[in-house]
């Protein structure tokens, strides 16, 4: 790859590394698989960068990440490997043994925020893949309907209906969990 093409790749693709990982994590629900999928996606993006046209690399890259996730999950299922994330080992707020913890000024507020975030993540994780995917692309990455349609390879109308249904399902799951926790049932 010529130096200017390499610089263009870095400029257009590297800023989306976090978005690529977030999408891969929510698709695979596993940190290691997400890292593997992102690595594979970036290698593919670099290999086929000559065919990329445009200045917004995010939709193009996220489509490659999505495809890499599907292929990785397919290989894992064929090999009989478990797909689920071990929540005890990979909790997003867990600290490494011996780590120095720095608490915010108001630990109670931080605990409430962490619990709310955990509730939303649990409920999002419980959604089917198709609904989780459009929610992550829209709400976490701010993708437009057109970008989601291009990334997921579905019509814009399907994006809109899937997103509306995903939001309703997520809201129902959160409401149900909150009611169960409030009543202790």
Secondary structure as UniProt FT lines:
FT   HELIX           3..13
FT   HELIX           14..16
FT   HELIX           17..28
FT   HELIX           31..47
FT   HELIX           49..51
FT   HELIX           58..79
FT   TURN            87..89
FT   TURN            92..93
FT   TURN            97..98
FT   HELIX           107..126
FT   HELIX           129..135
FT   HELIX           136..140
FT   HELIX           145..152
FT   HELIX           156..183
//
